[in-house]
Amino acid sequence: MAKENEVEAGAAQPQDQGQQVRLELDDSDVDAIYANLCRVSSTPEEVILDLALNPNPVGAPVQTLRVSQRVILNHYTAKRLAALLTATVGRHEQAFGRLETDVRKRLVADPAGQ
């Protein structure tokens, strides 16, 4: 059983705000997926993340992609997730350099001019 040392219990904050809640997560039976595409939609009550694999991200202009996972969060959890992802990417960029999200800017010209 894999355990996460400290996980904030977002919705279940104790009355005493100084008290830290510690959760142990069992991820021994988790189904892992790989996604390189995420569609985000929102309602007044929730944020919906649809995850998919785009096997040809720079290919045909029209493609049908199968959504493999849907994650539904309330807006409070979505905001916490956004902050955690921002911090995680920031730490990665400090260690390894800036991540360029525009694939056209990452392309390297062929030195032979072909």
CNS distance restraints for C-alpha pairs under 8 A (distance, minus, plus):
assign (resid   1 and name CA) (resid  26 and name CA) 5.55 0.50 0.50
assign (resid   1 and name CA) (resid  27 and name CA) 6.59 0.50 0.50
assign (resid   1 and name CA) (resid  28 and name CA) 5.36 0.50 0.50
assign (resid   2 and name CA) (resid  25 and name CA) 6.93 0.50 0.50
assign (resid   2 and name CA) (resid  26 and name CA) 5.67 0.50 0.50
assign (resid   2 and name CA) (resid  27 and name CA) 5.83 0.50 0.50
assign (resid   2 and name CA) (resid  28 and name CA) 6.43 0.50 0.50
assign (resid   3 and name CA) (resid  24 and name CA) 5.35 0.50 0.50
assign (resid   3 and name CA) (resid  25 and name CA) 5.11 0.50 0.50
assign (resid   3 and name CA) (resid  26 and name CA) 6.04 0.50 0.50
assign (resid   3 and name CA) (resid  27 and name CA) 7.53 0.50 0.50
assign (resid   4 and name CA) (resid  23 and name CA) 7.48 0.50 0.50
assign (resid   4 and name CA) (resid  24 and name CA) 5.67 0.50 0.50
assign (resid   4 and name CA) (resid  25 and name CA) 5.79 0.50 0.50
assign (resid   5 and name CA) (resid  22 and name CA) 7.49 0.50 0.50
assign (resid   5 and name CA) (resid  23 and name CA) 7.51 0.50 0.50
assign (resid   5 and name CA) (resid  24 and name CA) 6.75 0.50 0.50
assign (resid   6 and name CA) (resid  21 and name CA) 7.94 0.50 0.50
assign (resid   6 and name CA) (resid  22 and name CA) 5.27 0.50 0.50
assign (resid   6 and name CA) (resid  23 and name CA) 6.22 0.50 0.50
assign (resid   6 and name CA) (resid  24 and name CA) 7.42 0.50 0.50
assign (resid   7 and name CA) (resid  21 and name CA) 7.57 0.50 0.50
assign (resid   7 and name CA) (resid  22 and name CA) 5.85 0.50 0.50
assign (resid   7 and name CA) (resid  23 and name CA) 5.55 0.50 0.50
assign (resid   7 and name CA) (resid  24 and name CA) 7.54 0.50 0.50
assign (resid   8 and name CA) (resid  20 and name CA) 7.73 0.50 0.50
assign (resid   8 and name CA) (resid  21 and name CA) 6.28 0.50 0.50
assign (resid   8 and name CA) (resid  22 and name CA) 6.69 0.50 0.50
assign (resid   8 and name CA) (resid  23 and name CA) 7.40 0.50 0.50
assign (resid   9 and name CA) (resid  13 and name CA) 6.31 0.50 0.50
assign (resid   9 and name CA) (resid  21 and name CA) 6.17 0.50 0.50
assign (resid   9 and name CA) (resid  22 and name CA) 7.38 0.50 0.50
assign (resid   9 and name CA) (resid  23 and name CA) 7.25 0.50 0.50
assign (resid  10 and name CA) (resid  77 and name CA) 7.14 0.50 0.50
assign (resid  13 and name CA) (resid  17 and name CA) 7.17 0.50 0.50
assign (resid  13 and name CA) (resid  21 and name CA) 7.62 0.50 0.50
assign (resid  14 and name CA) (resid  19 and name CA) 6.91 0.50 0.50
assign (resid  14 and name CA) (resid  21 and name CA) 7.82 0.50 0.50
assign (resid  34 and name CA) (resid  52 and name CA) 7.82 0.50 0.50
assign (resid  34 and name CA) (resid  53 and name CA) 6.82 0.50 0.50
assign (resid  35 and name CA) (resid  51 and name CA) 5.78 0.50 0.50
assign (resid  35 and name CA) (resid  52 and name CA) 5.04 0.50 0.50
assign (resid  35 and name CA) (resid  53 and name CA) 4.74 0.50 0.50
assign (resid  35 and name CA) (resid  54 and name CA) 7.67 0.50 0.50
assign (resid  36 and name CA) (resid  51 and name CA) 7.66 0.50 0.50
assign (resid  36 and name CA) (resid  52 and name CA) 6.52 0.50 0.50
assign (resid  36 and name CA) (resid  53 and name CA) 5.38 0.50 0.50
assign (resid  36 and name CA) (resid  54 and name CA) 6.28 0.50 0.50
assign (resid  37 and name CA) (resid  51 and name CA) 5.86 0.50 0.50
assign (resid  37 and name CA) (resid  52 and name CA) 5.24 0.50 0.50
assign (resid  37 and name CA) (resid  53 and name CA) 6.00 0.50 0.50
assign (resid  37 and name CA) (resid  54 and name CA) 6.42 0.50 0.50
assign (resid  38 and name CA) (resid  49 and name CA) 6.41 0.50 0.50
assign (resid  38 and name CA) (resid  50 and name CA) 5.55 0.50 0.50
assign (resid  38 and name CA) (resid  51 and name CA) 4.71 0.50 0.50
assign (resid  38 and name CA) (resid  52 and name CA) 6.45 0.50 0.50
assign (resid  39 and name CA) (resid  49 and name CA) 5.74 0.50 0.50
assign (resid  39 and name CA) (resid  50 and name CA) 5.07 0.50 0.50
assign (resid  39 and name CA) (resid  51 and name CA) 6.65 0.50 0.50
assign (resid  40 and name CA) (resid  47 and name CA) 7.11 0.50 0.50
assign (resid  40 and name CA) (resid  48 and name CA) 5.70 0.50 0.50
assign (resid  40 and name CA) (resid  49 and name CA) 4.78 0.50 0.50
assign (resid  40 and name CA) (resid  50 and name CA) 6.49 0.50 0.50
assign (resid  41 and name CA) (resid  47 and name CA) 5.98 0.50 0.50
assign (resid  41 and name CA) (resid  48 and name CA) 5.17 0.50 0.50
assign (resid  41 and name CA) (resid  49 and name CA) 6.68 0.50 0.50
assign (resid  42 and name CA) (resid  46 and name CA) 5.82 0.50 0.50
assign (resid  42 and name CA) (resid  47 and name CA) 4.44 0.50 0.50
assign (resid  42 and name CA) (resid  48 and name CA) 5.88 0.50 0.50
assign (resid  43 and name CA) (resid  47 and name CA) 6.44 0.50 0.50
assign (resid  45 and name CA) (resid  74 and name CA) 6.24 0.50 0.50
assign (resid  45 and name CA) (resid  75 and name CA) 7.04 0.50 0.50
assign (resid  46 and name CA) (resid  72 and name CA) 6.61 0.50 0.50
assign (resid  46 and name CA) (resid  73 and name CA) 5.50 0.50 0.50
assign (resid  46 and name CA) (resid  74 and name CA) 4.38 0.50 0.50
assign (resid  46 and name CA) (resid  75 and name CA) 5.68 0.50 0.50
assign (resid  47 and name CA) (resid  72 and name CA) 5.80 0.50 0.50
assign (resid  47 and name CA) (resid  73 and name CA) 5.18 0.50 0.50
assign (resid  47 and name CA) (resid  74 and name CA) 5.97 0.50 0.50
assign (resid  47 and name CA) (resid  75 and name CA) 6.15 0.50 0.50
assign (resid  47 and name CA) (resid  78 and name CA) 6.77 0.50 0.50
assign (resid  48 and name CA) (resid  70 and name CA) 6.89 0.50 0.50
assign (resid  48 and name CA) (resid  71 and name CA) 5.82 0.50 0.50
assign (resid  48 and name CA) (resid  72 and name CA) 4.60 0.50 0.50
assign (resid  48 and name CA) (resid  73 and name CA) 6.43 0.50 0.50
assign (resid  49 and name CA) (resid  70 and name CA) 5.61 0.50 0.50
assign (resid  49 and name CA) (resid  71 and name CA) 5.04 0.50 0.50
assign (resid  49 and name CA) (resid  72 and name CA) 6.35 0.50 0.50
assign (resid  50 and name CA) (resid  67 and name CA) 6.18 0.50 0.50
assign (resid  50 and name CA) (resid  68 and name CA) 7.61 0.50 0.50
assign (resid  50 and name CA) (resid  69 and name CA) 5.97 0.50 0.50
assign (resid  50 and name CA) (resid  70 and name CA) 4.56 0.50 0.50
assign (resid  50 and name CA) (resid  71 and name CA) 6.52 0.50 0.50
assign (resid  51 and name CA) (resid  67 and name CA) 5.66 0.50 0.50
assign (resid  51 and name CA) (resid  68 and name CA) 5.96 0.50 0.50
assign (resid  51 and name CA) (resid  69 and name CA) 5.21 0.50 0.50
assign (resid  51 and name CA) (resid  70 and name CA) 6.23 0.50 0.50
assign (resid  52 and name CA) (resid  65 and name CA) 6.81 0.50 0.50
assign (resid  52 and name CA) (resid  66 and name CA) 6.18 0.50 0.50
assign (resid  52 and name CA) (resid  67 and name CA) 4.67 0.50 0.50
assign (resid  52 and name CA) (resid  68 and name CA) 5.39 0.50 0.50
assign (resid  52 and name CA) (resid  69 and name CA) 7.03 0.50 0.50
assign (resid  53 and name CA) (resid  65 and name CA) 7.15 0.50 0.50
assign (resid  53 and name CA) (resid  66 and name CA) 7.49 0.50 0.50
assign (resid  53 and name CA) (resid  67 and name CA) 7.68 0.50 0.50
assign (resid  53 and name CA) (resid  68 and name CA) 7.76 0.50 0.50
assign (resid  54 and name CA) (resid  65 and name CA) 6.57 0.50 0.50
assign (resid  56 and name CA) (resid  60 and name CA) 7.68 0.50 0.50
assign (resid  73 and name CA) (resid  77 and name CA) 6.01 0.50 0.50
assign (resid  73 and name CA) (resid  78 and name CA) 5.89 0.50 0.50
assign (resid  74 and name CA) (resid  78 and name CA) 6.19 0.50 0.50
assign (resid  75 and name CA) (resid  79 and name CA) 6.07 0.50 0.50
assign (resid  76 and name CA) (resid  80 and name CA) 6.39 0.50 0.50
assign (resid  77 and name CA) (resid  81 and name CA) 6.06 0.50 0.50
assign (resid  78 and name CA) (resid  82 and name CA) 6.07 0.50 0.50
assign (resid  79 and name CA) (resid  83 and name CA) 6.28 0.50 0.50
assign (resid  80 and name CA) (resid  84 and name CA) 6.21 0.50 0.50
assign (resid  81 and name CA) (resid  85 and name CA) 6.07 0.50 0.50
assign (resid  82 and name CA) (resid  86 and name CA) 6.07 0.50 0.50
assign (resid  83 and name CA) (resid  87 and name CA) 6.19 0.50 0.50
assign (resid  84 and name CA) (resid  88 and name CA) 6.09 0.50 0.50
assign (resid  85 and name CA) (resid  89 and name CA) 6.08 0.50 0.50
assign (resid  86 and name CA) (resid  90 and name CA) 6.03 0.50 0.50
assign (resid  87 and name CA) (resid  91 and name CA) 6.21 0.50 0.50
assign (resid  88 and name CA) (resid  92 and name CA) 6.32 0.50 0.50
assign (resid  89 and name CA) (resid  93 and name CA) 6.14 0.50 0.50
assign (resid  90 and name CA) (resid  94 and name CA) 6.22 0.50 0.50
assign (resid  91 and name CA) (resid  95 and name CA) 6.34 0.50 0.50
assign (resid  92 and name CA) (resid  96 and name CA) 5.91 0.50 0.50
assign (resid  92 and name CA) (resid  97 and name CA) 7.40 0.50 0.50
assign (resid  93 and name CA) (resid  97 and name CA) 4.46 0.50 0.50
assign (resid  93 and name CA) (resid  98 and name CA) 4.96 0.50 0.50
assign (resid  93 and name CA) (resid  99 and name CA) 6.54 0.50 0.50
assign (resid  94 and name CA) (resid  98 and name CA) 7.60 0.50 0.50
assign (resid 100 and name CA) (resid 105 and name CA) 7.18 0.50 0.50
assign (resid 100 and name CA) (resid 106 and name CA) 6.70 0.50 0.50
assign (resid 102 and name CA) (resid 106 and name CA) 6.82 0.50 0.50
assign (resid 103 and name CA) (resid 107 and name CA) 6.48 0.50 0.50
assign (resid 109 and name CA) (resid 113 and name CA) 7.53 0.50 0.50
assign (resid 110 and name CA) (resid 114 and name CA) 6.10 0.50 0.50
